């Protein structure tokens, strides 16, 4: 079969279908619990992934991938991190900063990654199962805790969600600095900023 035919076909791999299903479930759950902004964001991701699969992965956000020097990336990250730390929680300023981070990451992460040394299939499979199980366990815990917290008497105290458990920590300015710093550092790690050239 010619390579062009393979590229032009929609690629409905198991991982792509699972990601779409998980994000769709999260969109429905967030909408059901009244977090409409979160629901819309997750639904937008679902729509983008479906369109990407239907077009065979040919969605191009920018003609040229964005490659910013590390110092520029760190400076922008620092400014947005400072806004998240100082802005009132759940405010419009907070939301705008999070959306700015999300859009920036989407543009940068959507670009093709350069070729690098590939790890063995066994190690990739082991990593995939570990992170998948951890993510599913975390989502199930959060969803179950939320449902019980709103249906069982005194459920908020007996079945706190992760966000409720973190509230006392992030209400403190130093706790917020630690949380935002770790969150942004992890995100930069996923974007491979810490990799040596």
TIRO-877218 format. One record per residue (C-alpha): residue in one letter; z negated, y, x negated. Coordinates in Angstrom, 2 decimals, always signed. Layout:
TIRO-877218
(pt "A"; (Z; Y; X))
...
end
This chain:
TIRO-877218
(pt "X"; (+0.00; +0.00; +0.00))
(pt "X"; (+0.89; +3.41; -1.46))
(pt "X"; (-1.95; +5.56; -2.70))
(pt "X"; (-0.87; +8.48; -0.50))
(pt "X"; (-1.28; +6.37; +2.63))
(pt "X"; (-4.80; +5.40; +1.57))
(pt "X"; (-5.76; +9.01; +0.95))
(pt "X"; (-4.35; +10.21; +4.27))
(pt "X"; (-6.28; +7.68; +6.35))
(pt "X"; (-9.65; +8.69; +7.79))
(pt "X"; (-12.41; +7.13; +5.67))
(pt "X"; (-15.04; +5.84; +8.09))
(pt "X"; (-17.27; +4.15; +5.54))
(pt "X"; (-20.62; +2.69; +6.58))
(pt "X"; (-22.51; +5.43; +4.76))
(pt "X"; (-20.46; +8.18; +6.46))
(pt "X"; (-21.04; +6.67; +9.92))
(pt "X"; (-24.76; +6.24; +9.25))
(pt "X"; (-25.11; +9.85; +8.06))
(pt "X"; (-23.32; +11.11; +11.16))
(pt "X"; (-25.52; +8.98; +13.43))
(pt "X"; (-28.73; +10.06; +11.71))
(pt "X"; (-27.82; +13.74; +11.85))
(pt "X"; (-26.77; +13.41; +15.51))
(pt "X"; (-30.13; +11.81; +16.34))
(pt "X"; (-31.93; +14.58; +14.48))
(pt "X"; (-29.89; +17.21; +16.34))
(pt "X"; (-30.82; +15.68; +19.69))
(pt "X"; (-34.47; +15.33; +18.70))
(pt "X"; (-34.76; +18.92; +17.49))
(pt "X"; (-33.11; +20.19; +20.67))
(pt "X"; (-35.40; +18.04; +22.83))
(pt "X"; (-38.52; +19.40; +21.12))
(pt "X"; (-37.35; +22.97; +21.68))
(pt "X"; (-36.31; +23.79; +18.09))
(pt "X"; (-32.89; +25.02; +19.19))
(pt "X"; (-31.97; +26.68; +15.88))
(pt "X"; (-32.59; +23.42; +14.02))
(pt "X"; (-30.67; +21.51; +16.68))
(pt "X"; (-27.65; +23.79; +16.34))
(pt "X"; (-27.70; +23.51; +12.53))
(pt "X"; (-27.82; +19.71; +12.63))
(pt "X"; (-25.10; +19.61; +15.29))
(pt "X"; (-22.91; +21.85; +13.10))
(pt "X"; (-23.36; +19.39; +10.21))
(pt "X"; (-22.41; +16.49; +12.50))
(pt "X"; (-19.27; +18.32; +13.65))
(pt "X"; (-18.31; +19.18; +10.07))
(pt "X"; (-18.73; +15.58; +8.89))
(pt "X"; (-16.69; +14.22; +11.82))
(pt "X"; (-13.89; +16.72; +11.16))
(pt "X"; (-14.03; +15.86; +7.45))
(pt "X"; (-13.63; +12.15; +8.24))
(pt "X"; (-10.83; +12.77; +10.76))
(pt "X"; (-8.91; +14.79; +8.17))
(pt "X"; (-9.46; +12.14; +5.48))
(pt "X"; (-11.79; +14.32; +3.44))
(pt "X"; (-9.29; +17.13; +3.04))
(pt "X"; (-11.45; +20.02; +4.23))
(pt "X"; (-11.33; +22.75; +1.59))
(pt "X"; (-13.84; +25.57; +1.95))
(pt "X"; (-12.49; +27.47; -1.06))
(pt "X"; (-9.29; +27.04; -3.05))
(pt "X"; (-11.19; +27.25; -6.33))
(pt "X"; (-14.65; +25.67; -6.70))
(pt "X"; (-17.49; +28.12; -7.30))
(pt "X"; (-18.80; +27.70; -10.83))
(pt "X"; (-21.54; +30.24; -11.55))
(pt "X"; (-23.38; +30.48; -14.88))
(pt "X"; (-26.85; +28.93; -14.78))
(pt "X"; (-28.51; +32.30; -15.33))
(pt "X"; (-26.76; +33.72; -12.23))
(pt "X"; (-27.69; +30.68; -10.14))
(pt "X"; (-31.31; +30.88; -11.27))
(pt "X"; (-31.42; +34.63; -10.60))
(pt "X"; (-30.08; +34.25; -7.05))
(pt "X"; (-32.41; +31.32; -6.44))
(pt "X"; (-35.34; +33.37; -7.72))
(pt "X"; (-34.56; +36.29; -5.40))
(pt "X"; (-34.18; +34.05; -2.35))
(pt "X"; (-37.34; +32.17; -3.33))
(pt "X"; (-39.24; +35.46; -3.56))
(pt "X"; (-38.02; +36.38; -0.07))
(pt "X"; (-39.22; +33.03; +1.30))
(pt "X"; (-42.61; +33.51; -0.32))
(pt "X"; (-43.18; +37.09; +0.83))
(pt "X"; (-41.49; +37.03; +4.26))
(pt "X"; (-43.61; +36.20; +7.31))
(pt "X"; (-43.23; +32.54; +8.23))
(pt "X"; (-40.87; +31.77; +11.12))
(pt "X"; (-39.53; +35.34; +11.03))
(pt "X"; (-35.89; +36.50; +11.11))
(pt "X"; (-36.14; +37.38; +7.41))
(pt "X"; (-37.27; +33.83; +6.71))
(pt "X"; (-34.39; +32.45; +8.78))
(pt "X"; (-31.76; +34.64; +7.10))
(pt "X"; (-32.98; +33.55; +3.64))
(pt "X"; (-32.83; +29.86; +4.63))
(pt "X"; (-29.34; +30.26; +6.11))
(pt "X"; (-28.19; +32.05; +2.95))
(pt "X"; (-29.50; +29.18; +0.83))
(pt "X"; (-27.86; +26.60; +3.12))
(pt "X"; (-24.46; +28.29; +3.12))
(pt "X"; (-24.54; +28.76; -0.66))
(pt "X"; (-25.46; +25.11; -1.25))
(pt "X"; (-22.74; +23.97; +1.17))
(pt "X"; (-20.06; +25.96; -0.67))
(pt "X"; (-21.21; +24.80; -4.10))
(pt "X"; (-21.85; +21.16; -3.17))
(pt "X"; (-18.57; +20.73; -1.25))
(pt "X"; (-16.54; +21.24; -4.44))
(pt "X"; (-15.44; +18.04; -6.22))
(pt "X"; (-17.85; +16.99; -8.94))
(pt "X"; (-16.48; +16.42; -12.43))
(pt "X"; (-16.08; +12.89; -13.71))
(pt "X"; (-19.21; +11.52; -15.33))
(pt "X"; (-20.47; +8.23; -16.67))
(pt "X"; (-20.88; +5.90; -13.72))
(pt "X"; (-23.96; +3.76; -13.34))
(pt "X"; (-23.80; +0.09; -12.48))
(pt "X"; (-23.24; -0.91; -8.86))
(pt "X"; (-26.63; -2.65; -8.84))
(pt "X"; (-28.54; +0.46; -9.89))
(pt "X"; (-26.66; +2.63; -7.35))
(pt "X"; (-27.37; +0.11; -4.60))
(pt "X"; (-31.06; -0.03; -5.53))
(pt "X"; (-31.29; +3.76; -5.52))
(pt "X"; (-29.48; +3.98; -2.19))
(pt "X"; (-31.83; +1.52; -0.51))
(pt "X"; (-34.94; +3.19; -1.93))
(pt "X"; (-34.04; +6.71; -0.82))
(pt "X"; (-32.64; +5.53; +2.52))
(pt "X"; (-35.80; +3.62; +3.38))
(pt "X"; (-37.99; +6.52; +2.25))
(pt "X"; (-35.98; +8.98; +4.37))
(pt "X"; (-36.01; +6.72; +7.44))
(pt "X"; (-39.76; +6.11; +7.11))
(pt "X"; (-40.38; +9.85; +6.84))
(pt "X"; (-38.22; +10.62; +9.89))
(pt "X"; (-39.84; +7.86; +11.97))
(pt "X"; (-43.31; +9.11; +11.02))
(pt "X"; (-42.43; +12.71; +11.90))
(pt "X"; (-40.76; +11.79; +15.21))
(pt "X"; (-43.53; +9.42; +16.28))
(pt "X"; (-46.24; +11.91; +15.35))
(pt "X"; (-44.53; +14.68; +17.30))
(pt "X"; (-44.03; +12.57; +20.44))
(pt "X"; (-47.66; +11.41; +20.36))
(pt "X"; (-48.91; +14.93; +19.63))
(pt "X"; (-47.37; +16.27; +22.86))
(pt "X"; (-48.05; +13.26; +25.11))
(pt "X"; (-51.53; +12.06; +24.11))
(pt "X"; (-54.67; +14.12; +24.88))
(pt "X"; (-55.77; +15.94; +21.69))
(pt "X"; (-52.61; +14.54; +20.13))
(pt "X"; (-52.08; +17.54; +17.84))
(pt "X"; (-55.36; +16.76; +16.07))
(pt "X"; (-54.99; +12.98; +16.16))
(pt "X"; (-51.29; +12.71; +15.28))
(pt "X"; (-50.33; +15.74; +13.17))
(pt "X"; (-46.74; +16.10; +12.02))
(pt "X"; (-45.90; +16.76; +8.38))
(pt "X"; (-45.34; +20.46; +9.11))
(pt "X"; (-48.79; +20.69; +10.73))
(pt "X"; (-50.38; +18.98; +7.73))
(pt "X"; (-48.63; +21.44; +5.40))
(pt "X"; (-49.53; +24.53; +7.43))
(pt "X"; (-52.92; +25.22; +5.76))
(pt "X"; (-51.35; +24.81; +2.32))
(pt "X"; (-48.36; +27.10; +2.86))
(pt "X"; (-50.39; +29.75; +4.69))
(pt "X"; (-51.98; +30.49; +1.32))
(pt "X"; (-49.77; +32.60; -0.96))
(pt "X"; (-50.34; +30.31; -3.95))
(pt "X"; (-49.59; +27.24; -1.89))
(pt "X"; (-46.40; +28.87; -0.68))
(pt "X"; (-45.39; +29.67; -4.25))
(pt "X"; (-45.89; +26.02; -5.26))
(pt "X"; (-44.08; +24.65; -2.18))
(pt "X"; (-41.08; +27.01; -2.39))
(pt "X"; (-40.84; +26.51; -6.16))
(pt "X"; (-40.80; +22.71; -5.90))
(pt "X"; (-38.37; +22.80; -2.95))
(pt "X"; (-35.90; +25.05; -4.75))
(pt "X"; (-36.24; +23.11; -8.02))
(pt "X"; (-35.47; +19.86; -6.17))
(pt "X"; (-32.44; +21.48; -4.56))
(pt "X"; (-31.14; +22.69; -7.91))
(pt "X"; (-31.67; +19.17; -9.22))
(pt "X"; (-29.49; +17.77; -6.43))
(pt "X"; (-26.83; +20.28; -7.42))
(pt "X"; (-27.15; +18.90; -10.98))
(pt "X"; (-28.11; +22.27; -12.43))
(pt "X"; (-30.54; +20.61; -14.82))
(pt "X"; (-27.92; +18.26; -16.26))
(pt "X"; (-26.89; +18.91; -19.82))
(pt "X"; (-23.26; +20.03; -20.19))
end
